[in-house]
Amino acid sequence: MAKKKSAKNNIGEDETTGYVKVDKYNQGLVKSVGDAYHKLIKDLGENPKREGLLKTPERAAKAMQFLMQGYNIDAAAIMRSAIFKEKYSQMVLVKDIELYSLCEHHMLPFFGKAHIAYIPNGKVVGLSKIPRVVDAFARRLQLQERLTDQIRDCIDDALEPLGVAVVIEAQHLCMQMRGVQKQNSVTTTSAFTGEFLENEKTREEFISLIRSTLH
């Protein structure tokens, strides 16, 4: 008996597996960036017409659009979309937030984790918004130092809390794959406001919590 072919609807869903793939790209940008990648591949001595590379310029162009999507995301609007009045006044911590970005000096990846805390001052934000803010700033050409400050300032401006703390730990491929080629190096940056900056005990509590394995 012939095997029944999987049916697909108009959004790309395979009714057999339930798999959905929806690609949304600026096709003009795919074309222009893809052409640049085609030239780059050729200039580096490869043959962009060989089988394995035929679709590489298009794939790379789409990958860069995905990795750079933060330029089109309003991080402040993300925060404003889920702010609630609440009397809770103790530390709120979201730690081990995965982040991926591209170093603006070499356009090589750096990746790691962000740990973010704030002390509410009558307002809290939906917890999912904090990782979204991280992505909004990380999906750009970045410096880790700037990324740390941008996340802190966005949360501070939107919530006006008693304090904000941000620590990022990341590995940079520009240090591991080229340059000094130090495979085990990790870069840590921090940014604080309010109680985290002025109160040593509050800052120490934050540091202790992000080092703990409570979860």
ROMAR-377985 format. One record per residue: x, y, z of N, C-alpha, C, O in turn; residue number from 0; residue in three letters; chain. Coordinates in steps of 0.1 Angstrom, whole numbers, plus 5000, padded with zeros to 4 digits. Example, Ala and Ser with C-alpha at 12.3 -4.5 7.8 and 13.67 -1.06 7.14 Angstrom:
! residues 2
> n.xx, n.yy, n.zz, ca.xx, ca.yy, ca.zz, c.xx, c.yy, c.zz, o.xx, o.yy, o.zz, i, aa, ch
> 5132, 4943, 5078, 5123, 4955, 5078, 5132, 4967, 5078, 5142, 4967, 5085, 0, ALA, A $
> 5128, 4978, 5071, 5137, 4989, 5071, 5129, 5000, 5079, 5134, 5011, 5080, 1, SER, A $
! end
This chain:
! residues 215
> n.xx, n.yy, n.zz, ca.xx, ca.yy, ca.zz, c.xx, c.yy, c.zz, o.xx, o.yy, o.zz, i, aa, ch
> 5008, 4988, 5000, 5000, 5000, 5000, 5009, 5012, 5000, 5018, 5014, 5008, 0, MET, A $
> 5006, 5022, 4991, 5014, 5034, 4990, 5013, 5042, 5003, 5002, 5043, 5009, 1, ALA, A $
> 5024, 5048, 5007, 5024, 5056, 5019, 5018, 5069, 5016, 5021, 5076, 5006, 2, LYS, A $
> 5009, 5073, 5024, 5001, 5086, 5023, 5010, 5097, 5025, 5018, 5098, 5035, 3, LYS, A $
> 5010, 5107, 5015, 5018, 5119, 5017, 5013, 5128, 5027, 5001, 5129, 5029, 4, LYS, A $
> 5022, 5135, 5034, 5017, 5144, 5045, 5011, 5156, 5038, 5016, 5162, 5029, 5, SER, A $
> 4999, 5160, 5043, 4992, 5172, 5038, 4998, 5184, 5045, 5001, 5184, 5057, 6, ALA, A $
> 4998, 5195, 5038, 5003, 5208, 5044, 4992, 5218, 5041, 4987, 5219, 5031, 7, LYS, A $
> 4990, 5226, 5052, 4981, 5237, 5050, 4988, 5250, 5045, 5000, 5249, 5043, 8, ASN, A $
> 4981, 5261, 5045, 4987, 5273, 5039, 4997, 5280, 5048, 5003, 5290, 5043, 9, ASN, A $
> 5000, 5276, 5060, 5010, 5282, 5068, 5022, 5272, 5070, 5031, 5275, 5078, 10, ILE, A $
> 5022, 5262, 5063, 5034, 5253, 5063, 5033, 5242, 5074, 5043, 5237, 5078, 11, GLY, A $
> 5021, 5239, 5079, 5019, 5229, 5089, 5017, 5215, 5083, 5008, 5213, 5075, 12, GLU, A $
> 5026, 5206, 5087, 5024, 5192, 5083, 5014, 5186, 5092, 5017, 5185, 5104, 13, ASP, A $
> 5002, 5182, 5087, 4992, 5177, 5095, 4995, 5163, 5102, 4989, 5159, 5111, 14, GLU, A $
> 5005, 5157, 5096, 5010, 5144, 5102, 5018, 5146, 5115, 5016, 5139, 5125, 15, THR, A $
> 5027, 5155, 5114, 5037, 5157, 5125, 5033, 5169, 5134, 5037, 5170, 5145, 16, THR, A $
> 5025, 5179, 5128, 5022, 5191, 5136, 5033, 5201, 5135, 5032, 5211, 5142, 17, GLY, A $
> 5043, 5198, 5127, 5055, 5208, 5126, 5050, 5220, 5119, 5044, 5220, 5108, 18, TYR, A $
> 5054, 5232, 5124, 5051, 5244, 5118, 5063, 5252, 5116, 5071, 5254, 5125, 19, VAL, A $
> 5065, 5257, 5104, 5077, 5266, 5101, 5071, 5278, 5094, 5066, 5278, 5083, 20, LYS, A $
> 5073, 5289, 5100, 5068, 5302, 5095, 5080, 5311, 5094, 5085, 5316, 5104, 21, VAL, A $
> 5085, 5314, 5082, 5096, 5323, 5079, 5091, 5337, 5076, 5083, 5339, 5066, 22, ASP, A $
> 5095, 5347, 5083, 5092, 5361, 5080, 5105, 5369, 5079, 5111, 5372, 5089, 23, LYS, A $
> 5108, 5372, 5066, 5120, 5379, 5064, 5117, 5391, 5054, 5108, 5390, 5046, 24, TYR, A $
> 5125, 5401, 5055, 5125, 5412, 5045, 5133, 5406, 5033, 5145, 5405, 5033, 25, ASN, A $
> 5125, 5403, 5022, 5131, 5397, 5011, 5141, 5406, 5003, 5151, 5401, 4998, 26, GLN, A $
> 5139, 5419, 5004, 5148, 5428, 4998, 5162, 5427, 5005, 5172, 5428, 4999, 27, GLY, A $
> 5161, 5426, 5018, 5173, 5425, 5026, 5180, 5412, 5024, 5192, 5411, 5024, 28, LEU, A $
> 5172, 5401, 5023, 5177, 5388, 5020, 5185, 5389, 5007, 5196, 5383, 5006, 29, VAL, A $
> 5180, 5395, 4997, 5187, 5396, 4984, 5200, 5404, 4985, 5210, 5400, 4980, 30, LYS, A $
> 5199, 5416, 4991, 5211, 5424, 4992, 5222, 5418, 5001, 5234, 5418, 4997, 31, SER, A $
> 5218, 5413, 5012, 5228, 5407, 5021, 5233, 5394, 5015, 5245, 5391, 5016, 32, VAL, A $
> 5224, 5386, 5009, 5228, 5374, 5002, 5238, 5376, 4991, 5248, 5369, 4990, 33, GLY, A $
> 5236, 5387, 4984, 5246, 5391, 4973, 5260, 5394, 4979, 5270, 5390, 4973, 34, ASP, A $
> 5260, 5401, 4990, 5272, 5404, 4997, 5279, 5391, 5002, 5291, 5390, 5001, 35, ALA, A $
> 5272, 5382, 5007, 5277, 5369, 5012, 5283, 5361, 5000, 5293, 5355, 5001, 36, TYR, A $
> 5276, 5361, 4989, 5280, 5355, 4976, 5294, 5360, 4972, 5303, 5352, 4969, 37, HIS, A $
> 5295, 5373, 4972, 5308, 5379, 4969, 5319, 5376, 4979, 5330, 5373, 4975, 38, LYS, A $
> 5315, 5376, 4992, 5325, 5372, 5002, 5330, 5358, 5001, 5342, 5356, 5001, 39, LEU, A $
> 5321, 5349, 4998, 5325, 5335, 4996, 5335, 5334, 4985, 5345, 5327, 4985, 40, ILE, A $
> 5332, 5341, 4974, 5340, 5340, 4962, 5354, 5347, 4965, 5364, 5342, 4961, 41, LYS, A $
> 5354, 5359, 4971, 5366, 5366, 4974, 5375, 5358, 4983, 5387, 5360, 4983, 42, ASP, A $
> 5369, 5349, 4992, 5377, 5341, 5001, 5383, 5329, 4994, 5391, 5321, 5001, 43, LEU, A $
> 5380, 5327, 4982, 5386, 5316, 4974, 5377, 5304, 4973, 5382, 5294, 4967, 44, GLY, A $
> 5365, 5304, 4977, 5356, 5293, 4975, 5348, 5295, 4963, 5347, 5306, 4956, 45, GLU, A $
> 5341, 5284, 4959, 5332, 5285, 4947, 5317, 5285, 4952, 5312, 5275, 4956, 46, ASN, A $
> 5311, 5297, 4951, 5297, 5298, 4956, 5287, 5290, 4948, 5276, 5290, 4951, 47, PRO, A $
> 5292, 5285, 4936, 5283, 5277, 4928, 5283, 5262, 4930, 5275, 5255, 4924, 48, LYS, A $
> 5292, 5258, 4939, 5292, 5244, 4942, 5280, 5240, 4951, 5274, 5248, 4957, 49, ARG, A $
> 5276, 5227, 4950, 5264, 5222, 4956, 5262, 5227, 4970, 5251, 5232, 4974, 50, GLU, A $
> 5272, 5225, 4978, 5270, 5227, 4993, 5268, 5242, 4996, 5264, 5246, 5007, 51, GLY, A $
> 5272, 5251, 4987, 5272, 5265, 4989, 5261, 5273, 4981, 5260, 5285, 4983, 52, LEU, A $
> 5253, 5266, 4973, 5244, 5272, 4965, 5234, 5281, 4972, 5231, 5292, 4968, 53, LEU, A $
> 5229, 5276, 4983, 5219, 5284, 4991, 5225, 5290, 5004, 5218, 5296, 5012, 54, LYS, A $
> 5238, 5289, 5005, 5244, 5295, 5017, 5243, 5310, 5018, 5240, 5315, 5029, 55, THR, A $
> 5244, 5318, 5007, 5242, 5332, 5009, 5228, 5336, 5014, 5227, 5345, 5022, 56, PRO, A $
> 5218, 5329, 5009, 5204, 5332, 5013, 5203, 5328, 5028, 5197, 5335, 5036, 57, GLU, A $
> 5208, 5316, 5032, 5207, 5311, 5045, 5214, 5321, 5055, 5209, 5324, 5066, 58, ARG, A $
> 5226, 5325, 5051, 5234, 5334, 5059, 5227, 5348, 5061, 5227, 5353, 5072, 59, ALA, A $
> 5221, 5352, 5050, 5213, 5365, 5051, 5202, 5364, 5060, 5199, 5373, 5068, 60, ALA, A $
> 5194, 5353, 5060, 5183, 5351, 5069, 5188, 5350, 5084, 5182, 5355, 5093, 61, LYS, A $
> 5199, 5343, 5085, 5205, 5341, 5099, 5208, 5355, 5105, 5206, 5357, 5116, 62, ALA, A $
> 5214, 5363, 5096, 5218, 5377, 5101, 5206, 5385, 5105, 5206, 5393, 5114, 63, MET, A $
> 5195, 5384, 5097, 5183, 5391, 5100, 5178, 5387, 5114, 5173, 5395, 5122, 64, GLN, A $
> 5178, 5373, 5116, 5174, 5368, 5129, 5183, 5373, 5140, 5178, 5378, 5151, 65, PHE, A $
> 5196, 5373, 5139, 5205, 5377, 5149, 5205, 5392, 5152, 5209, 5396, 5162, 66, LEU, A $
> 5201, 5399, 5142, 5200, 5414, 5143, 5186, 5420, 5146, 5184, 5432, 5144, 67, MET, A $
> 5177, 5411, 5149, 5163, 5416, 5150, 5160, 5425, 5161, 5150, 5432, 5162, 68, GLN, A $
> 5170, 5426, 5170, 5168, 5435, 5182, 5167, 5450, 5178, 5161, 5458, 5185, 69, GLY, A $
> 5172, 5454, 5166, 5171, 5467, 5161, 5157, 5471, 5159, 5153, 5483, 5159, 70, TYR, A $
> 5148, 5462, 5156, 5134, 5464, 5153, 5125, 5462, 5165, 5113, 5461, 5164, 71, ASN, A $
> 5131, 5459, 5177, 5123, 5457, 5189, 5124, 5468, 5199, 5136, 5472, 5202, 72, ILE, A $
> 5113, 5473, 5204, 5113, 5483, 5214, 5113, 5477, 5228, 5103, 5473, 5233, 73, ASP, A $
> 5125, 5477, 5234, 5126, 5470, 5247, 5117, 5477, 5258, 5111, 5471, 5266, 74, ALA, A $
> 5116, 5490, 5257, 5108, 5498, 5267, 5094, 5494, 5265, 5086, 5493, 5275, 75, ALA, A $
> 5089, 5492, 5253, 5075, 5488, 5251, 5072, 5474, 5256, 5061, 5472, 5261, 76, ALA, A $
> 5082, 5466, 5256, 5081, 5452, 5261, 5078, 5454, 5276, 5069, 5447, 5282, 77, ILE, A $
> 5086, 5462, 5283, 5084, 5464, 5297, 5070, 5470, 5300, 5063, 5465, 5309, 78, MET, A $
> 5067, 5480, 5293, 5054, 5487, 5296, 5042, 5478, 5293, 5031, 5481, 5299, 79, ARG, A $
> 5043, 5468, 5286, 5032, 5459, 5282, 5027, 5451, 5294, 5016, 5445, 5293, 80, SER, A $
> 5034, 5450, 5304, 5030, 5441, 5315, 5035, 5446, 5329, 5041, 5438, 5336, 81, ALA, A $
> 5032, 5458, 5332, 5035, 5464, 5345, 5022, 5464, 5353, 5012, 5468, 5349, 82, ILE, A $
> 5024, 5459, 5366, 5012, 5458, 5375, 5015, 5465, 5388, 5027, 5464, 5393, 83, PHE, A $
> 5005, 5471, 5394, 5007, 5476, 5408, 5007, 5465, 5418, 4999, 5456, 5417, 84, LYS, A $
> 5017, 5466, 5427, 5019, 5455, 5436, 5027, 5460, 5448, 5036, 5468, 5447, 85, GLU, A $
> 5023, 5456, 5460, 5029, 5461, 5473, 5042, 5453, 5476, 5050, 5458, 5485, 86, LYS, A $
> 5045, 5443, 5469, 5057, 5434, 5472, 5069, 5443, 5471, 5071, 5451, 5462, 87, TYR, A $
> 5078, 5442, 5481, 5089, 5451, 5482, 5103, 5444, 5484, 5112, 5451, 5488, 88, SER, A $
> 5103, 5431, 5482, 5115, 5423, 5484, 5121, 5421, 5470, 5115, 5424, 5460, 89, GLN, A $
> 5133, 5416, 5470, 5140, 5414, 5457, 5133, 5404, 5448, 5129, 5394, 5452, 90, MET, A $
> 5133, 5408, 5435, 5128, 5399, 5425, 5140, 5395, 5416, 5146, 5404, 5410, 91, VAL, A $
> 5143, 5383, 5415, 5155, 5378, 5408, 5151, 5368, 5397, 5144, 5358, 5399, 92, LEU, A $
> 5156, 5371, 5385, 5155, 5361, 5374, 5170, 5359, 5370, 5176, 5368, 5365, 93, VAL, A $
> 5174, 5346, 5372, 5188, 5343, 5369, 5189, 5333, 5358, 5180, 5326, 5354, 94, LYS, A $
> 5202, 5331, 5353, 5205, 5321, 5343, 5197, 5323, 5330, 5193, 5314, 5324, 95, ASP, A $
> 5195, 5336, 5326, 5189, 5339, 5314, 5199, 5337, 5302, 5209, 5345, 5302, 96, ILE, A $
> 5196, 5328, 5293, 5206, 5325, 5282, 5206, 5337, 5273, 5195, 5343, 5270, 97, GLU, A $
> 5217, 5341, 5268, 5218, 5352, 5259, 5229, 5349, 5248, 5239, 5342, 5250, 98, LEU, A $
> 5226, 5354, 5236, 5235, 5352, 5224, 5235, 5365, 5217, 5225, 5371, 5214, 99, TYR, A $
> 5247, 5369, 5214, 5249, 5382, 5207, 5261, 5381, 5198, 5268, 5371, 5198, 100, SER, A $
> 5264, 5392, 5191, 5275, 5393, 5182, 5284, 5405, 5186, 5279, 5416, 5187, 101, LEU, A $
> 5297, 5402, 5188, 5306, 5412, 5191, 5307, 5422, 5180, 5309, 5418, 5168, 102, CYS, A $
> 5306, 5435, 5182, 5306, 5445, 5171, 5320, 5447, 5165, 5321, 5453, 5155, 103, GLU, A $
> 5331, 5442, 5172, 5344, 5444, 5167, 5348, 5434, 5156, 5355, 5437, 5146, 104, HIS, A $
> 5343, 5421, 5157, 5346, 5411, 5148, 5334, 5403, 5142, 5336, 5395, 5133, 105, HIS, A $
> 5322, 5407, 5147, 5310, 5400, 5143, 5311, 5385, 5146, 5305, 5377, 5138, 106, MET, A $
> 5317, 5382, 5157, 5318, 5368, 5161, 5309, 5367, 5174, 5307, 5377, 5181, 107, LEU, A $
> 5303, 5355, 5176, 5294, 5354, 5188, 5300, 5355, 5201, 5312, 5352, 5203, 108, PRO, A $
> 5292, 5361, 5210, 5295, 5359, 5225, 5282, 5354, 5231, 5271, 5359, 5227, 109, PHE, A $
> 5283, 5346, 5241, 5271, 5340, 5246, 5274, 5336, 5261, 5285, 5334, 5266, 110, PHE, A $
> 5263, 5336, 5269, 5264, 5333, 5283, 5251, 5334, 5290, 5240, 5330, 5284, 111, GLY, A $
> 5251, 5340, 5302, 5239, 5341, 5310, 5238, 5355, 5316, 5249, 5361, 5320, 112, LYS, A $
> 5226, 5359, 5318, 5224, 5372, 5325, 5216, 5369, 5338, 5207, 5360, 5338, 113, ALA, A $
> 5219, 5376, 5348, 5212, 5375, 5361, 5207, 5389, 5364, 5215, 5399, 5365, 114, HIS, A $
> 5194, 5390, 5366, 5188, 5403, 5368, 5179, 5403, 5380, 5171, 5394, 5382, 115, ILE, A $
> 5180, 5414, 5388, 5171, 5416, 5399, 5167, 5430, 5400, 5174, 5439, 5396, 116, ALA, A $
> 5155, 5432, 5407, 5151, 5445, 5410, 5143, 5445, 5423, 5138, 5434, 5427, 117, TYR, A $
> 5142, 5456, 5430, 5134, 5457, 5442, 5122, 5467, 5439, 5124, 5478, 5436, 118, ILE, A $
> 5110, 5461, 5439, 5099, 5469, 5434, 5096, 5481, 5443, 5099, 5481, 5455, 119, PRO, A $
> 5090, 5491, 5437, 5086, 5503, 5444, 5072, 5506, 5441, 5068, 5517, 5436, 120, ASN, A $
> 5063, 5496, 5443, 5049, 5497, 5440, 5045, 5492, 5427, 5033, 5491, 5423, 121, GLY, A $
> 5055, 5487, 5419, 5052, 5481, 5406, 5060, 5469, 5403, 5072, 5469, 5407, 122, LYS, A $
> 5054, 5459, 5397, 5062, 5447, 5392, 5059, 5445, 5377, 5050, 5451, 5372, 123, VAL, A $
> 5068, 5437, 5371, 5066, 5434, 5357, 5064, 5419, 5355, 5070, 5411, 5362, 124, VAL, A $
> 5057, 5415, 5344, 5056, 5401, 5341, 5069, 5395, 5339, 5078, 5400, 5332, 125, GLY, A $
> 5072, 5383, 5345, 5085, 5378, 5346, 5091, 5375, 5332, 5103, 5376, 5330, 126, LEU, A $
> 5082, 5371, 5322, 5087, 5368, 5309, 5093, 5380, 5302, 5100, 5378, 5292, 127, SER, A $
> 5089, 5392, 5306, 5094, 5404, 5299, 5109, 5406, 5301, 5115, 5413, 5293, 128, LYS, A $
> 5114, 5402, 5312, 5128, 5404, 5315, 5137, 5397, 5305, 5146, 5403, 5300, 129, ILE, A $
> 5135, 5384, 5303, 5143, 5377, 5293, 5141, 5383, 5279, 5150, 5383, 5271, 130, PRO, A $
> 5129, 5388, 5276, 5126, 5394, 5263, 5134, 5407, 5261, 5139, 5410, 5250, 131, ARG, A $
> 5135, 5414, 5272, 5144, 5427, 5272, 5158, 5423, 5269, 5165, 5430, 5261, 132, VAL, A $
> 5163, 5412, 5275, 5177, 5408, 5273, 5178, 5405, 5258, 5188, 5409, 5252, 133, VAL, A $
> 5169, 5397, 5252, 5170, 5394, 5238, 5169, 5407, 5229, 5177, 5408, 5219, 134, ASP, A $
> 5161, 5416, 5233, 5159, 5428, 5225, 5173, 5436, 5223, 5175, 5441, 5212, 135, ALA, A $
> 5180, 5436, 5234, 5193, 5443, 5233, 5205, 5434, 5228, 5214, 5438, 5222, 136, PHE, A $
> 5204, 5421, 5231, 5214, 5411, 5227, 5214, 5409, 5212, 5225, 5407, 5206, 137, ALA, A $
> 5203, 5409, 5206, 5202, 5406, 5191, 5206, 5419, 5183, 5198, 5424, 5175, 138, ARG, A $
> 5218, 5423, 5186, 5224, 5435, 5179, 5239, 5433, 5179, 5244, 5424, 5185, 139, ARG, A $
> 5246, 5441, 5171, 5260, 5442, 5173, 5263, 5449, 5186, 5258, 5460, 5189, 140, LEU, A $
> 5270, 5442, 5195, 5271, 5446, 5209, 5285, 5446, 5215, 5294, 5440, 5209, 141, GLN, A $
> 5286, 5453, 5226, 5297, 5451, 5235, 5290, 5446, 5248, 5279, 5450, 5251, 142, LEU, A $
> 5296, 5437, 5255, 5290, 5432, 5267, 5288, 5443, 5277, 5278, 5443, 5284, 143, GLN, A $
> 5297, 5452, 5278, 5296, 5463, 5288, 5283, 5471, 5285, 5276, 5475, 5294, 144, GLU, A $
> 5282, 5475, 5272, 5270, 5483, 5268, 5257, 5475, 5270, 5247, 5481, 5275, 145, ARG, A $
> 5257, 5462, 5267, 5245, 5454, 5269, 5241, 5454, 5283, 5229, 5455, 5286, 146, LEU, A $
> 5250, 5453, 5292, 5247, 5452, 5307, 5240, 5465, 5311, 5230, 5465, 5318, 147, THR, A $
> 5246, 5477, 5307, 5240, 5490, 5310, 5226, 5492, 5304, 5217, 5497, 5310, 148, ASP, A $
> 5224, 5487, 5291, 5212, 5489, 5285, 5200, 5482, 5292, 5189, 5487, 5293, 149, GLN, A $
> 5203, 5470, 5296, 5193, 5462, 5303, 5190, 5468, 5316, 5178, 5470, 5319, 150, ILE, A $
> 5200, 5472, 5324, 5197, 5479, 5336, 5189, 5492, 5335, 5179, 5494, 5342, 151, ARG, A $
> 5193, 5500, 5325, 5186, 5513, 5323, 5171, 5511, 5319, 5163, 5519, 5323, 152, ASP, A $
> 5169, 5501, 5310, 5155, 5498, 5305, 5146, 5495, 5317, 5135, 5500, 5318, 153, CYS, A $
> 5151, 5486, 5325, 5143, 5481, 5337, 5141, 5493, 5347, 5130, 5495, 5352, 154, ILE, A $
> 5151, 5500, 5349, 5151, 5512, 5358, 5141, 5522, 5354, 5133, 5528, 5361, 155, ASP, A $
> 5142, 5526, 5341, 5133, 5536, 5335, 5118, 5532, 5336, 5109, 5540, 5339, 156, ASP, A $
> 5116, 5519, 5332, 5102, 5515, 5331, 5095, 5513, 5345, 5083, 5516, 5346, 157, ALA, A $
> 5102, 5507, 5354, 5096, 5504, 5367, 5099, 5514, 5378, 5091, 5514, 5388, 158, LEU, A $
> 5109, 5522, 5377, 5113, 5531, 5387, 5114, 5524, 5401, 5108, 5528, 5411, 159, GLU, A $
> 5121, 5513, 5401, 5122, 5505, 5414, 5132, 5511, 5424, 5138, 5521, 5421, 160, PRO, A $
> 5133, 5505, 5435, 5142, 5509, 5445, 5157, 5506, 5441, 5166, 5511, 5447, 161, LEU, A $
> 5158, 5497, 5432, 5172, 5493, 5427, 5171, 5482, 5416, 5162, 5474, 5416, 162, GLY, A $
> 5181, 5482, 5408, 5182, 5472, 5397, 5197, 5467, 5398, 5206, 5474, 5400, 163, VAL, A $
> 5198, 5453, 5395, 5211, 5447, 5395, 5212, 5438, 5382, 5202, 5430, 5380, 164, ALA, A $
> 5222, 5439, 5375, 5224, 5431, 5363, 5239, 5426, 5363, 5248, 5434, 5364, 165, VAL, A $
> 5240, 5413, 5362, 5253, 5407, 5360, 5252, 5398, 5348, 5243, 5390, 5346, 166, VAL, A $
> 5262, 5399, 5339, 5263, 5390, 5327, 5277, 5383, 5327, 5287, 5389, 5329, 167, ILE, A $
> 5276, 5370, 5325, 5288, 5362, 5323, 5288, 5356, 5309, 5278, 5350, 5305, 168, GLU, A $
> 5298, 5358, 5302, 5298, 5354, 5288, 5312, 5350, 5283, 5322, 5354, 5288, 169, ALA, A $
> 5311, 5341, 5273, 5323, 5337, 5266, 5323, 5343, 5252, 5313, 5344, 5245, 170, GLN, A $
> 5335, 5348, 5248, 5336, 5355, 5235, 5345, 5347, 5225, 5356, 5345, 5228, 171, HIS, A $
> 5339, 5344, 5214, 5346, 5336, 5204, 5357, 5344, 5198, 5367, 5338, 5192, 172, LEU, A $
> 5357, 5357, 5199, 5368, 5365, 5193, 5380, 5364, 5202, 5391, 5367, 5197, 173, CYS, A $
> 5379, 5359, 5214, 5390, 5356, 5223, 5394, 5341, 5222, 5405, 5338, 5224, 174, MET, A $
> 5384, 5333, 5219, 5386, 5318, 5219, 5391, 5313, 5206, 5399, 5303, 5205, 175, GLN, A $
> 5385, 5318, 5195, 5388, 5313, 5181, 5400, 5320, 5175, 5406, 5314, 5166, 176, MET, A $
> 5402, 5332, 5178, 5412, 5340, 5172, 5419, 5349, 5183, 5416, 5347, 5195, 177, ARG, A $
> 5428, 5358, 5179, 5434, 5367, 5189, 5442, 5359, 5199, 5451, 5351, 5195, 178, GLY, A $
> 5439, 5360, 5212, 5447, 5354, 5222, 5444, 5339, 5223, 5452, 5331, 5229, 179, VAL, A $
> 5433, 5334, 5218, 5429, 5320, 5218, 5429, 5314, 5232, 5435, 5303, 5234, 180, GLN, A $
> 5423, 5320, 5241, 5421, 5315, 5255, 5408, 5308, 5256, 5398, 5315, 5258, 181, LYS, A $
> 5408, 5295, 5257, 5395, 5288, 5256, 5387, 5288, 5268, 5374, 5286, 5267, 182, GLN, A $
> 5392, 5291, 5280, 5385, 5290, 5292, 5381, 5304, 5298, 5377, 5305, 5309, 183, ASN, A $
> 5384, 5314, 5290, 5381, 5328, 5296, 5367, 5331, 5296, 5359, 5328, 5287, 184, SER, A $
> 5362, 5337, 5307, 5348, 5342, 5309, 5349, 5356, 5313, 5356, 5360, 5322, 185, VAL, A $
> 5340, 5365, 5306, 5340, 5379, 5310, 5327, 5382, 5318, 5316, 5378, 5314, 186, THR, A $
> 5329, 5388, 5329, 5318, 5392, 5338, 5316, 5407, 5339, 5326, 5414, 5341, 187, THR, A $
> 5304, 5412, 5336, 5301, 5426, 5338, 5290, 5428, 5347, 5281, 5419, 5348, 188, THR, A $
> 5289, 5439, 5354, 5278, 5442, 5363, 5274, 5457, 5362, 5282, 5465, 5358, 189, SER, A $
> 5261, 5459, 5366, 5256, 5473, 5366, 5245, 5473, 5377, 5237, 5464, 5377, 190, ALA, A $
> 5246, 5483, 5385, 5237, 5485, 5396, 5231, 5499, 5397, 5237, 5508, 5393, 191, PHE, A $
> 5219, 5499, 5403, 5213, 5512, 5407, 5207, 5511, 5421, 5205, 5500, 5426, 192, THR, A $
> 5204, 5523, 5427, 5197, 5523, 5439, 5202, 5515, 5450, 5214, 5516, 5454, 193, GLY, A $
> 5194, 5506, 5456, 5197, 5498, 5468, 5209, 5489, 5465, 5217, 5487, 5474, 194, GLU, A $
> 5210, 5484, 5453, 5221, 5475, 5450, 5234, 5482, 5449, 5245, 5476, 5452, 195, PHE, A $
> 5234, 5495, 5446, 5246, 5503, 5445, 5250, 5509, 5458, 5262, 5510, 5461, 196, LEU, A $
> 5240, 5512, 5466, 5243, 5520, 5479, 5243, 5511, 5491, 5250, 5514, 5501, 197, GLU, A $
> 5236, 5499, 5490, 5235, 5491, 5502, 5244, 5478, 5500, 5240, 5469, 5492, 198, ASN, A $
> 5255, 5477, 5507, 5264, 5465, 5505, 5257, 5452, 5508, 5259, 5442, 5501, 199, GLU, A $
> 5248, 5452, 5519, 5242, 5439, 5522, 5232, 5435, 5511, 5231, 5423, 5509, 200, LYS, A $
> 5225, 5444, 5505, 5216, 5440, 5494, 5223, 5435, 5482, 5219, 5425, 5476, 201, THR, A $
> 5235, 5441, 5479, 5243, 5437, 5468, 5249, 5423, 5471, 5249, 5414, 5462, 202, ARG, A $
> 5253, 5421, 5483, 5258, 5408, 5487, 5248, 5397, 5486, 5250, 5385, 5482, 203, GLU, A $
> 5235, 5400, 5490, 5224, 5390, 5489, 5222, 5386, 5475, 5220, 5375, 5472, 204, GLU, A $
> 5222, 5396, 5466, 5221, 5394, 5452, 5232, 5384, 5447, 5229, 5374, 5440, 205, PHE, A $
> 5244, 5387, 5450, 5255, 5379, 5445, 5254, 5365, 5451, 5257, 5355, 5444, 206, ILE, A $
> 5250, 5364, 5463, 5249, 5351, 5470, 5238, 5343, 5463, 5240, 5331, 5461, 207, SER, A $
> 5227, 5349, 5459, 5216, 5342, 5453, 5220, 5337, 5438, 5216, 5326, 5434, 208, LEU, A $
> 5227, 5345, 5431, 5230, 5341, 5417, 5241, 5330, 5418, 5243, 5322, 5408, 209, ILE, A $
> 5248, 5329, 5429, 5258, 5318, 5430, 5252, 5305, 5435, 5258, 5294, 5434, 210, ARG, A $
> 5240, 5306, 5441, 5234, 5295, 5448, 5228, 5285, 5438, 5227, 5288, 5426, 211, SER, A $
> 5225, 5273, 5442, 5219, 5263, 5434, 5205, 5259, 5439, 5202, 5247, 5440, 212, THR, A $
> 5197, 5269, 5444, 5184, 5267, 5450, 5175, 5259, 5440, 5167, 5251, 5444, 213, LEU, A $
> 5176, 5262, 5427, 5167, 5256, 5418, 5172, 5242, 5414, 5166, 5235, 5406, 214, HIS, A $
! end
